[in-house]
Amino acid sequence: MEEFESLTTARRLTGPWKDDYNHMRPHSSLGYVPPAVFAARCPDSTPETTSATPQPSPPFH
């Protein structure tokens, strides 16, 4: 468990980890590919349209 001084700090420090985990690190349960690569291979998991409006991040609980 980690304790951060603010939500901004938490997002700044966890962002690089999240990017690495989802885009670089292979997962054995996904055939040793990163989740983003696995999702891109599944046509039903890609959105049909993307929003030009920035979406809010979910709150941390």
N, C-alpha and C positions, 0 to 999 in steps of 0.2 A: 504494500500500500504506500502511496506517495501523498505528500501534503504540499500543495502549491500556495503561494502567497495571493494569487488572484486567478481568475478564469483566463485572463489574457496570457499570463505566464504559463498556465497549464497547456493552453492551445499552442503556444510558441514552442514549448519543449516536447510536446507529444506529436506535433505535426510531422517532423522528420521520421519518427519511429513508425507512425501510421503509414506514411508513404513507402517506407522500406518494406514493412510487413505486407502491404497490399500489392506493391508493384515490383519488388525485387526478390523477396525471399520465397523460395519454392516450398510448397506444402505437400507432404507425402500423401495426404488424403485427397489431393487434387491432381495426382499423377505427376508430382514434382514440378509443378508450374505455379507461379504466383497467382493469387486470387483474381487480379485484374485480367491476366491472360486467360485464365479459365473462364471468367465471365464473358470475355469478348468472343470466345468460341461458342457460347450458347446464345443463339439468336433471340430467344425469349427474354434474356436478361438485359438486353440493351434497350434503352428508351427510344421510342419512335421519334419524339421531338424533344429538344432541350429548351429550357427556359433561358431567355436573355436576362431575366431578372435574378439577381443573386438570391439564393435561398438561405434562410437562417440556419445556423448550426443547432443541433439539438442540445438542450441544456444538460449539464452534468448533474447527476444526483448523488 
